């Protein structure tokens, strides 16, 4: 009996110890989970707040950059500078004041000149900063951009003599037409909005936020007496905990992270992050009592309840069992998600060409590409294919990261393949893709895209740039291809895109890339940049050799630092040597109907040289008559006489007719296809002529060149 009692007592003791050990383990796990949850919430709040700040910063920077060219023009008309600043302030609510401060001595007869516009009550007021009392040439917002040769955000200050507000100034150097820095264009931003944005961070009742300037001035703080009156190093001298000094140093050096510090008898967790481009740093201070207070109270309650007996052991074991199941479910879901992301990555990579060389039977083109995602799935894309002896190619970058970006990438690539199946003009390709993407863009995402078509027989390349970084062109030297930026895809549905063209010679090449290459960062937050990229590309290599060299240079530069963006590259090397055109015939007609009869003899002469049968010659003559008739009827207005020139070209196994005139600009290929399945009474008038031409010929293209309409119709022989 006693032995049984002792055994039972020992069992109870062992059970109690086991229960206590289990409770302690749960406490530690819960503490760790709460700590991680607190970190995630704090980091999320910091990122959200930083995004709000950057929205305003970006508005100010964009407004100033967009006004820079007008400010540059005003250098030759100084009296128009006030109008520039007035428009900049009037059109942008976040800007409280603006000036164009001219470099002393630049304007003859005006040693100092700085017209200033600022908000006063509900209207705009105007003054001059060119006074002895203000002396703008000594102000940081003026001297720093001159010293750095680039834009600059100033330290917060009270602009005595200017806007009379607590503000920061964004300064942008303005150069004259000779490339000389002649003035500084500014935008003054009040810090009232900054206090409101930062104060809206709410995580725990006793948590609070702070923001420091580049030089350590306290910009936002619950203690208003410290704002813009105390430097953080001065404030940290009053704390016994030396960690405060290390925290201040880490924040001012632009680091991310968190540190525990002790003040007012409490241990606090400080989470901090930099605000890019401004040099500011913001932080959230959370007392550990706020983080773990509820957990500690729960632990005491559990300890008291354990004294009630082993009856509670069953409930606790049950709770542990349930928690174990939950943890297993979470891990299972995580594994499934990781597997799905791997599958998604495989699907995504299957959508882009990845076998190189892609056209081993061709000796006129060396092409290679690579895509390295920063995450399991990414938003970069490239694609290319050949149709009708034209190489269609593109490279793009979707805004955002992760799964949403990868889905939009898939849509973009599918649209490119679909549209290039029947369209030849890059402008038309980009326009159709943009209209389709803008209609379904409910999440306000966009895609930068560079699209081009290369005629492999002639080297003539047409291209359209939708907001992407321009590629490098390799001729006798390496330089950026001149490319109108246009808008990215998906922003505005009815945007008019600009198409450009260039002729590639033998051994010319094109290097296309996304900004993940030039914006790759090392551990010191330095960017790889265009200069390093151009230096790598300066050595002539094969297409794959160039990509390998760039990848190796980027890897060496980042030295193991985490990849922050997708890295995508496409290299095209044009190697067509013999492009001689043979057996050319030329015919000049007047724009009269009776002239069309001359086409039959012209086509017969061409058919004899091309060695084609009479049946095909008749079809070609019919297509040519339709094209020339269209010119005779509509090209020249009011019955004016004008030439219609017809050229034939037999080359590379194809026959081309080129019809050109100096009449009114008109693109017959832009007409939609006629639905010939409809009854004649149901079809719109017109369009059958170009439909007939498209049916007979293998390829039809139009361009406006040097004031002439040029229609090219090609038939493969």
C-alpha distance (Angstrom), angle and dihedral (degrees) to the residues before:
residue distance angle dihedral
X1 . . .
X2 3.78 . .
X3 3.75 89.8 .
X4 3.80 89.1 51.9
X5 3.81 90.1 48.4
X6 3.77 90.9 48.7
X7 3.79 90.2 46.9
X8 3.82 90.1 48.3
X9 3.81 90.6 46.6
X10 3.78 90.2 48.7
X11 3.80 89.4 47.9
X12 3.80 90.6 50.4
X13 3.81 90.1 47.0
X14 3.78 91.9 49.3
X15 3.80 90.0 45.8
X16 3.80 91.2 48.5
X17 3.80 91.5 49.6
X18 3.77 90.5 46.5
X19 3.81 89.6 49.0
X20 3.79 91.3 48.9
X21 3.79 91.1 48.0
X22 3.80 90.3 49.4
X23 3.80 90.9 49.6
X24 3.79 91.0 50.1
X25 3.81 91.0 49.9
X26 3.80 90.9 49.7
X27 3.78 90.3 49.2
X28 3.79 92.0 53.1
X29 3.81 92.9 46.3
X30 3.78 91.8 47.6
X31 3.79 90.6 47.7
X32 3.78 90.2 52.2
X33 3.80 91.7 47.0
X34 3.79 92.3 49.6
X35 3.78 90.3 48.1
X36 3.80 91.1 51.8
X37 3.81 91.7 44.8
X38 3.79 90.4 50.5
X39 3.80 89.8 50.3
X40 3.80 92.2 50.0
X41 3.79 92.6 48.2
X42 3.79 93.1 46.6
X43 3.80 93.0 47.1
X44 3.81 90.1 46.9
X45 3.80 91.2 51.2
X46 3.78 90.7 48.3
X47 3.80 91.8 50.7
X48 3.81 92.1 46.1
X49 3.80 92.2 49.0
X50 3.79 91.7 45.1
X51 3.81 89.5 51.8
X52 3.82 90.2 53.5
X53 3.80 90.5 49.4
X54 3.81 92.2 46.5
X55 3.81 90.4 50.7
X56 3.82 89.1 61.8
X57 3.80 92.7 39.5
X58 3.82 90.2 51.3
X59 3.80 91.7 48.5
X60 3.81 90.6 53.5
X61 3.81 94.0 44.4
X62 3.81 93.3 46.1
X63 3.79 92.4 48.3
X64 3.81 91.9 50.9
X65 3.82 94.1 44.6
X66 3.81 90.9 48.8
X67 3.82 89.5 51.6
X68 3.82 94.7 45.9
X69 3.78 95.2 89.4
X70 3.82 91.5 51.1
X71 3.80 89.5 48.5
X72 3.81 89.1 51.2
X73 3.80 90.6 54.0
X74 3.80 91.0 48.8
X75 3.83 90.8 62.0
X76 3.78 88.1 83.1
X77 3.83 90.9 46.7
X78 3.85 104.7 39.7
X79 3.78 93.0 178.0
X80 3.81 89.3 65.1
X81 3.84 92.5 59.2
X82 3.80 92.9 86.9
X83 3.81 89.8 57.0
X84 3.82 89.5 53.7
X85 3.82 92.7 52.8
X86 3.80 91.6 42.6
X87 3.81 91.8 54.5
X88 3.84 91.7 45.5
X89 3.84 92.1 53.7
X90 3.83 95.3 39.5
X91 3.82 94.1 51.3
X92 3.83 97.2 45.8
X93 3.80 120.5 56.6
X94 3.81 93.7 -166.1
X95 3.82 92.2 59.9
X96 3.82 113.3 85.1
X97 3.79 97.4 -178.5
X98 3.79 143.7 -3.9
X99 3.80 139.2 -168.0
X100 3.78 140.0 177.6
X101 3.80 102.7 -138.3
X102 3.80 109.6 -163.4
X103 3.81 118.9 -144.4
X104 3.83 107.1 -103.6
X105 3.80 111.6 -94.8
X106 3.81 95.1 15.1
X107 3.82 93.7 107.4
X108 3.78 114.8 56.3
X109 3.80 112.3 -123.6
X110 3.80 92.0 12.2
X111 3.81 111.5 82.5
X112 3.81 90.9 179.0
X113 3.79 125.1 22.6
X114 3.80 125.1 169.6
X115 3.85 118.5 145.4
X116 3.83 109.5 -164.1
X117 3.83 131.4 -157.8
X118 3.81 120.8 -168.6
X119 3.78 140.5 164.5
X120 3.79 115.9 -98.2
X121 3.81 116.6 -179.4
X122 3.84 104.9 -51.3
X123 3.79 97.4 -22.5
X124 3.79 142.5 55.7
X125 3.80 121.9 -95.3
X126 3.77 129.5 -164.9
X127 3.78 134.7 -148.6
X128 3.78 142.3 145.3
X129 3.79 127.0 -102.2
X130 3.82 90.4 -164.7
X131 3.82 94.4 101.0
X132 3.78 132.5 121.4
X133 3.80 90.7 -123.4
X134 3.80 94.6 53.6
X135 3.85 97.5 33.6
X136 3.80 96.7 -174.1
X137 3.86 95.3 -167.9
X138 3.82 87.5 75.0
X139 3.80 95.8 49.2
X140 3.78 118.8 110.4
X141 3.80 92.2 -129.1
X142 3.83 88.0 60.0
X143 3.79 103.7 37.4
X144 3.81 99.4 43.7
X145 3.84 99.4 58.2
X146 3.82 88.7 46.5
X147 3.80 90.2 51.0
X148 3.82 95.1 44.5
X149 3.79 96.7 37.5
X150 3.81 89.7 -136.5
X151 3.79 142.5 75.3
X152 3.80 118.4 -62.9
X153 3.83 141.3 -169.2
X154 3.80 111.1 -141.0
X155 3.78 129.1 -139.5
X156 3.83 112.6 -90.3
X157 3.80 111.1 -90.7
X158 3.80 144.5 159.8
X159 3.78 104.9 -104.5
X160 3.80 100.0 -139.2
X161 3.78 108.5 -167.5
X162 3.81 91.7 15.1
X163 3.80 125.5 60.6
X164 3.83 91.6 -22.3
X165 3.81 88.3 -136.5
X166 3.77 137.9 119.0
X167 3.77 99.2 -104.9
X168 3.76 150.2 136.8
X169 3.78 124.4 -127.0
X170 3.78 130.4 -137.5
X171 3.82 109.7 -151.5
X172 3.80 126.9 -164.6
X173 3.85 123.9 -173.2
X174 3.82 114.7 -123.7
X175 3.78 118.4 -151.8
X176 3.78 126.7 -158.7
X177 3.79 123.6 -130.7
X178 3.82 90.0 -84.3
X179 3.82 92.0 58.8
X180 3.79 93.9 -107.2
X181 3.83 118.8 138.1
X182 3.80 102.0 -116.6
X183 3.81 105.8 162.9
X184 3.79 146.8 1.7
X185 3.82 120.5 -119.1
X186 3.82 112.2 -154.8
X187 3.79 142.0 -170.3
X188 3.83 118.2 -159.6
X189 3.80 113.8 -148.6
X190 3.81 119.8 -163.4
X191 3.82 114.4 -133.0
X192 3.81 93.9 -143.1
X193 3.82 90.3 94.6
X194 3.81 90.4 48.8
X195 3.81 92.1 58.5
X196 3.79 90.8 49.5
X197 3.83 93.6 48.4
X198 3.80 94.7 47.7
X199 3.81 94.5 42.7
X200 3.82 89.7 55.7
X201 3.82 91.0 70.5
X202 3.81 105.1 113.0
X203 3.79 121.2 176.6
X204 3.82 106.2 133.0
X205 3.83 130.9 6.4
X206 3.81 94.4 -110.1
X207 3.83 96.7 36.8
X208 3.79 118.4 108.9
X209 3.80 139.3 -179.5
X210 3.78 135.8 -127.4
X211 3.79 135.7 -172.8
X212 3.80 128.1 -159.4
X213 3.79 129.9 -160.4
X214 3.78 124.6 -130.3
X215 3.81 90.8 -90.2
X216 3.80 94.7 44.2
X217 3.80 99.1 -97.4
X218 3.81 112.0 152.5
X219 3.81 104.1 -116.2
X220 3.82 100.0 171.3
X221 3.79 125.4 21.5
X222 3.85 137.7 141.9
X223 3.82 88.1 -118.6
X224 3.81 100.3 72.2
X225 3.81 90.9 -168.7
X226 3.82 88.6 70.1
X227 3.82 97.1 49.5
X228 3.81 110.1 114.5
X229 3.79 89.4 -17.5
X230 3.79 101.7 79.8
X231 3.78 133.8 50.0
X232 3.80 115.4 -137.6
X233 3.82 91.3 -123.1
X234 3.79 89.5 55.0
X235 3.78 90.2 49.3
X236 3.82 93.4 47.1
X237 3.81 90.6 55.6
X238 3.81 88.1 71.8
X239 3.80 93.3 60.2
X240 3.79 124.0 87.8
X241 3.79 91.5 -151.6
X242 3.83 106.7 87.7
X243 3.80 88.8 -159.1
X244 3.81 87.7 80.7
X245 3.79 90.0 67.8
X246 3.82 91.8 49.7
X247 3.80 89.6 47.5
X248 3.82 91.3 52.7
X249 3.80 91.1 48.9
X250 3.83 92.2 49.4
X251 3.82 92.4 49.4
X252 3.80 93.9 48.3
X253 3.81 91.2 49.3
X254 3.82 89.8 60.5
X255 3.81 98.1 -108.8
X256 3.80 130.3 152.9
X257 3.79 121.2 -137.5
X258 3.78 146.1 78.2
X259 3.81 136.8 -94.7
X260 3.81 134.5 -171.9
X261 3.82 114.7 -122.0
X262 3.78 132.2 176.8
X263 3.79 125.6 -136.5
X264 3.80 135.6 142.0
X265 3.81 86.9 23.3
X266 3.82 92.3 -65.6
X267 3.78 134.0 105.9
X268 3.82 111.4 -126.5
X269 3.78 132.3 -171.0
X270 3.83 113.1 -135.4
X271 3.81 118.1 -159.9
X272 3.80 115.3 -168.9
X273 3.81 140.6 178.5
X274 3.83 135.9 173.9
X275 3.81 126.3 -112.9
X276 3.79 104.2 -131.7
X277 3.80 122.4 -122.4
X278 3.82 94.0 8.0
X279 3.81 99.0 68.1
X280 3.83 89.9 -130.5
X281 3.79 123.8 135.0
X282 3.79 127.2 -158.3
X283 3.78 131.0 -163.0
X284 3.78 143.1 -173.3
X285 3.83 118.3 -143.0
X286 3.83 115.4 -155.8
X287 3.83 122.7 179.0
X288 3.80 111.6 -129.8
X289 3.80 87.5 -132.0
X290 3.81 86.3 65.8
X291 3.79 92.2 49.0
X292 3.80 99.3 44.6
X293 3.82 102.0 19.6
X294 3.79 95.3 100.7
X295 3.78 91.5 43.2
X296 3.81 92.8 53.3
X297 3.80 93.2 49.1
X298 3.77 89.1 50.4
X299 3.82 91.3 50.5
X300 3.83 91.7 54.3
X301 3.77 90.9 48.8
X302 3.82 91.5 50.0
X303 3.82 90.7 50.1
X304 3.81 91.4 53.2
X305 3.77 92.1 47.3
X306 3.81 90.8 52.1
X307 3.82 88.4 65.1
X308 3.80 90.0 65.7
X309 3.77 90.3 76.5
X310 3.70 146.6 -98.4
X311 3.78 90.3 -53.1
X312 3.75 88.0 84.7
X313 3.79 89.2 52.9
X314 3.78 91.4 75.3
X315 3.80 91.9 53.5
X316 3.78 92.5 46.1
X317 3.83 92.0 48.7
X318 3.77 88.3 48.7
X319 3.80 90.1 50.8
X320 3.80 90.6 48.8
X321 3.79 89.9 49.7
X322 3.81 91.8 50.2
X323 3.79 91.2 47.5
X324 3.79 89.9 50.1
X325 3.78 89.9 53.7
X326 3.80 90.3 49.4
X327 3.80 91.7 50.0
X328 3.79 89.9 49.7
X329 3.80 91.3 49.9
X330 3.80 90.5 50.6
X331 3.81 91.1 50.5
X332 3.79 91.3 46.3
X333 3.80 90.6 51.0
X334 3.79 90.1 48.0
X335 3.81 91.7 51.5
X336 3.79 91.4 47.6
X337 3.78 90.5 49.8
X338 3.81 91.6 49.7
X339 3.81 90.5 49.6
X340 3.80 90.8 48.6
X341 3.81 90.5 50.2
X342 3.81 89.9 51.4
X343 3.80 89.8 50.7
X344 3.82 89.4 47.0
X345 3.79 90.2 52.1
X346 3.78 90.5 51.1
X347 3.81 91.7 49.6
X348 3.79 91.1 47.4
X349 3.80 93.5 50.4
X350 3.80 90.1 47.1
X351 3.82 88.7 61.8
X352 3.82 94.4 63.6
X353 3.81 126.7 61.9
X354 3.80 109.7 -96.8
X355 3.82 105.3 162.2
X356 3.80 110.9 95.3
X357 2.91 133.3 -131.5
X358 3.83 84.6 33.7
X359 3.82 95.0 -170.3
X360 3.81 106.2 35.1
X361 3.79 91.9 167.1
X362 3.83 92.0 62.6
X363 3.79 124.6 82.0
X364 3.82 96.8 -178.1
X365 3.80 97.0 72.0
X366 3.81 136.7 47.2
X367 3.79 111.2 -170.8
X368 3.80 135.4 167.6
X369 3.81 136.9 162.5
X370 3.80 140.9 -177.5
X371 3.80 137.4 -166.9
X372 3.82 123.3 -165.3
X373 3.82 113.4 -177.7
X374 3.80 120.2 -145.6
X375 3.81 89.3 -145.3
X376 3.80 134.4 23.8
X377 3.80 88.3 -79.0
X378 3.78 127.8 18.1
X379 3.78 145.7 -173.7
X380 3.82 103.5 -120.1
X381 3.79 121.6 104.8
X382 3.77 143.0 177.2
X383 3.78 131.4 180.0
X384 3.80 141.0 169.5
X385 3.80 139.4 173.2
X386 3.79 139.3 163.4
X387 3.80 123.7 -115.9
X388 3.80 126.0 167.6
X389 3.83 91.0 -7.5
X390 3.81 90.6 -55.9
X391 3.78 123.5 118.2
X392 3.80 110.7 -139.6
X393 3.81 112.6 -163.3
X394 3.79 140.9 164.9
X395 3.79 143.5 171.3
X396 3.80 125.3 -162.0
X397 3.78 147.1 174.3
X398 3.82 123.7 -149.2
X399 3.79 118.2 -145.3
X400 3.80 112.0 -112.1
X401 3.78 131.5 18.8
X402 3.79 141.6 -100.8
X403 3.78 129.8 25.8
X404 3.86 98.3 -16.9
X405 3.79 90.3 53.4
X406 3.81 92.1 46.5
X407 3.81 91.4 52.4
X408 3.81 91.7 50.7
X409 3.81 88.5 46.5
X410 3.81 89.7 56.1
X411 3.81 91.2 48.8
X412 3.82 91.5 48.9
X413 3.78 94.0 49.7
X414 3.82 91.9 47.0
X415 3.81 90.9 50.1
X416 3.81 90.5 49.9
X417 3.82 92.3 52.7
X418 3.80 91.8 44.8
X419 3.81 96.9 48.1
X420 3.82 96.1 41.6
X421 3.78 88.3 54.9
X422 3.81 88.9 78.4
X423 3.83 108.5 7.1
X424 3.84 124.5 79.8
X425 3.80 102.7 -179.7
X426 3.84 115.7 86.3
X427 3.79 88.6 -149.7
X428 3.80 91.2 56.1
X429 3.81 91.6 43.3
X430 3.80 92.9 52.5
X431 3.81 92.9 41.7
X432 3.81 93.6 53.2
X433 3.82 91.7 45.6
X434 3.81 91.2 48.3
X435 3.81 93.9 50.2
X436 3.79 91.7 49.4
X437 3.83 93.9 47.3
X438 3.81 94.6 43.9
X439 3.81 90.6 54.9
X440 3.81 92.4 57.0
X441 3.83 98.8 34.5
X442 3.81 100.7 116.1
X443 3.82 93.5 145.4
X444 3.84 95.8 54.5
X445 3.81 93.1 -120.1
X446 3.78 122.3 147.8
X447 3.80 141.0 -169.0
X448 3.79 129.2 -137.6
X449 3.80 109.0 -146.2
X450 3.79 138.0 179.4
X451 3.81 111.1 -160.6
X452 3.79 128.6 -177.4
X453 3.79 144.7 166.4
X454 3.81 121.7 -149.6
X455 3.80 120.9 -162.9
X456 3.78 99.9 -141.1
X457 3.78 94.3 -159.1
X458 3.83 96.5 54.6
X459 3.82 106.4 18.1
X460 3.81 91.4 -123.0
X461 3.80 108.8 149.4
X462 3.79 127.8 -168.1
X463 3.78 120.2 -169.9
X464 3.80 144.0 174.6
X465 3.80 124.4 -159.2
X466 3.82 117.2 -151.3
X467 3.80 100.9 -167.0
X468 3.82 96.0 -56.6
X469 3.81 126.6 134.0
X470 3.81 107.3 -90.8
X471 3.82 115.4 -109.0
X472 3.79 126.9 -117.4
X473 3.81 115.9 -101.5
X474 3.81 118.8 -147.8
X475 3.81 113.7 -152.9
X476 3.79 122.0 128.1
X477 3.81 83.7 -36.7
X478 3.80 138.2 17.0
X479 3.79 119.2 -104.1
X480 3.78 141.4 143.9
X481 3.80 113.8 -84.1
X482 3.80 111.3 -113.8
X483 3.81 102.2 -111.8
X484 3.80 130.5 168.7
X485 3.82 103.3 -130.1
X486 3.86 99.1 -141.1
X487 3.83 118.9 177.0
X488 3.83 123.3 -58.3
X489 3.79 118.0 -105.8
X490 3.79 119.6 -85.0
X491 3.82 100.5 27.2
X492 3.81 104.6 91.9
X493 3.78 121.0 13.2
X494 3.80 100.4 -153.4
X495 3.81 99.6 44.7
X496 3.82 116.8 144.1
X497 3.81 107.0 -130.3
X498 3.81 121.8 -153.7
X499 3.80 119.7 -132.1
X500 3.82 122.6 -154.1
X501 3.79 133.9 -172.1
X502 3.78 141.8 -156.7
X503 3.80 137.4 174.1
X504 3.80 118.7 -120.8
X505 3.77 119.9 -149.8
X506 3.77 128.3 -155.0
X507 3.85 111.6 -62.6
X508 3.84 93.7 15.3
X509 3.79 114.4 135.1
X510 3.78 141.7 -170.8
X511 3.82 127.3 -144.7
X512 3.82 114.9 -161.6
X513 3.79 122.2 -174.8
X514 3.79 145.1 160.2
X515 3.80 124.4 -117.5
X516 3.80 90.3 -101.9
X517 3.83 86.0 84.0
X518 3.81 99.8 53.2
X519 3.83 94.0 33.3
X520 3.80 96.1 51.9
X521 3.82 106.6 131.5
X522 3.76 132.1 -147.4
X523 3.79 125.3 -150.4
X524 3.83 90.2 -81.5
X525 3.82 91.4 56.8
X526 3.81 90.9 -111.4
X527 3.81 117.4 148.8
X528 3.80 123.7 -126.0
X529 3.82 87.9 -131.7
X530 3.80 137.3 -174.3
X531 3.80 95.3 -76.7
X532 3.81 93.7 60.0
X533 3.80 90.8 43.8
X534 3.80 92.8 51.2
X535 3.81 90.6 47.9
X536 3.83 90.8 55.2
X537 3.81 92.3 47.0
X538 3.81 93.2 49.4
X539 3.83 90.7 86.0
X540 3.80 113.2 77.7
X541 3.82 112.7 -123.3
X542 3.77 139.8 151.0
X543 3.80 117.3 -77.6
X544 3.80 92.7 -99.6
X545 3.80 90.2 42.0
X546 3.80 91.1 56.6
X547 3.81 92.2 51.0
X548 3.80 92.0 47.3
X549 3.81 90.6 49.8
X550 3.82 93.2 50.4
X551 3.81 92.5 46.1
X552 3.80 90.8 49.6
X553 3.81 92.2 48.3
X554 3.81 92.5 49.3
X555 3.82 92.3 47.3
X556 3.79 91.4 49.9
X557 3.81 91.0 48.0
X558 3.81 97.7 49.9
X559 3.83 90.6 43.1
X560 3.79 95.4 -158.1
X561 3.82 97.6 -38.7
X562 3.84 112.4 147.3
X563 3.80 114.8 -87.1
X564 3.81 108.0 -115.1
X565 3.81 100.6 -175.5
X566 3.79 140.4 25.8
X567 3.82 115.1 -89.2
X568 3.79 114.0 -145.1
X569 3.81 129.5 168.9
X570 3.81 137.4 175.3
X571 3.83 123.9 -171.1
X572 3.83 122.8 -166.9
X573 3.82 119.4 -171.7
X574 3.82 115.0 -171.9
X575 3.82 112.0 -148.4
X576 3.80 104.4 166.9
X577 3.83 106.0 136.6
X578 3.80 107.9 169.1
X579 3.79 109.8 52.8
X580 3.79 98.7 146.8
X581 3.81 114.3 150.6
X582 3.79 115.4 -139.5
X583 3.77 139.1 -164.7
X584 3.77 100.2 19.1
X585 3.83 123.3 -177.6
X586 3.78 127.7 -170.6
X587 3.82 131.6 -159.2
X588 3.83 129.1 179.0
X589 3.83 118.8 -159.6
X590 3.78 133.7 179.2
X591 3.79 118.0 -123.8
X592 3.81 93.6 -100.2
X593 3.78 126.9 117.2
X594 3.82 92.9 -128.3
X595 3.82 89.2 60.6
X596 3.82 91.8 65.7
X597 3.81 91.2 76.5
X598 3.81 88.5 71.4
X599 3.79 90.1 68.7
X600 3.82 94.5 75.8
X601 3.83 94.2 62.9
X602 3.81 90.0 42.9
X603 3.83 92.1 52.9
X604 3.82 91.8 46.1
X605 3.80 90.1 53.7
X606 3.79 91.2 49.8
X607 3.83 91.8 45.1
X608 3.81 90.4 53.4
X609 3.83 91.1 53.4
X610 3.80 92.2 44.8
X611 3.84 91.6 46.2
X612 3.81 94.6 -130.8
X613 3.79 125.7 150.6
X614 3.81 125.4 -103.0
X615 3.82 93.4 -108.2
X616 3.79 92.8 59.4
X617 3.82 90.3 41.6
X618 3.81 90.0 56.6
X619 3.81 91.0 50.9
X620 3.79 91.4 48.8
X621 3.81 91.0 48.3
X622 3.82 89.7 52.1
X623 3.83 92.1 51.9
X624 3.82 91.6 46.1
X625 3.82 91.8 49.1
X626 3.82 90.6 52.6
X627 3.82 91.5 51.7
X628 3.83 95.1 45.6
X629 3.82 92.6 44.3
X630 3.79 89.4 54.8
X631 3.84 89.6 53.8
X632 3.83 93.7 46.1
X633 3.80 92.5 49.6
X634 3.80 101.1 43.3
X635 3.81 114.7 11.0
X636 3.80 99.7 79.9
X637 3.81 119.1 45.6
X638 3.81 130.1 -143.1
X639 3.79 93.0 18.4
X640 3.80 93.4 -67.5
X641 3.78 115.6 166.0
X642 3.78 116.5 -117.9
X643 3.79 138.8 158.8
X644 3.79 125.0 -100.8
X645 3.82 111.1 -160.0
X646 3.80 122.8 -159.1
X647 3.82 121.9 -168.3
X648 3.79 129.2 -178.9
X649 3.78 125.2 -154.9
X650 3.81 126.8 -171.5
X651 3.79 108.4 -166.6
X652 3.82 141.2 140.4
X653 3.79 94.2 0.3
X654 3.80 96.5 -50.3
X655 3.80 139.3 95.2
X656 3.81 119.6 -139.0
X657 3.81 131.3 -171.3
X658 3.80 115.7 -159.8
X659 3.84 115.5 -161.6
X660 3.81 114.9 -169.5
X661 3.81 135.6 174.3
X662 3.80 140.2 165.2
X663 3.79 95.0 -127.9
X664 3.81 132.6 114.1
X665 3.80 113.9 -43.9
X666 3.81 110.8 -96.1
X667 3.83 131.2 159.0
X668 3.82 109.5 -156.2
X669 3.83 90.8 -177.2
X670 3.81 89.8 65.1
X671 3.81 90.5 69.3
X672 3.83 113.3 105.6
X673 3.78 119.1 -111.6
X674 3.78 114.4 -87.9
X675 3.81 116.0 -117.2
X676 3.79 98.7 -131.6
X677 3.83 90.9 -179.0
X678 3.83 89.5 74.5
X679 3.77 123.4 89.7
X680 3.83 113.4 -97.2
X681 3.81 90.3 -113.3
X682 3.79 90.5 56.3
X683 3.82 97.8 49.3
X684 3.80 122.7 89.8
X685 3.81 116.8 -112.7
X686 3.83 115.4 -94.6
X687 3.77 133.4 17.3
X688 3.81 98.4 92.9
X689 3.82 92.7 101.3
X690 3.79 95.8 59.1
X691 3.82 88.4 40.2
X692 3.81 88.6 57.4
X693 3.81 91.5 47.6
X694 3.81 91.6 49.6
X695 3.81 90.1 48.9
X696 3.81 94.7 52.3
X697 3.82 99.9 37.6
X698 3.81 126.3 60.3
X699 3.79 94.8 -141.8
X700 3.82 134.0 19.6
X701 3.80 123.9 -177.4
X702 3.81 137.2 167.6
X703 3.80 134.8 -159.4
X704 3.80 136.9 169.5
X705 3.81 107.7 -131.0
X706 3.82 127.7 173.8
X707 3.80 92.9 -20.3
X708 3.81 93.7 -48.3
X709 3.79 134.1 112.6
X710 3.82 108.3 -129.1
X711 3.82 118.4 -169.0
X712 3.83 115.9 -176.4
X713 3.83 120.3 -165.5
X714 3.81 118.4 -174.7
X715 3.79 131.4 -168.4
X716 3.80 120.4 -170.6
X717 3.81 112.7 -131.0
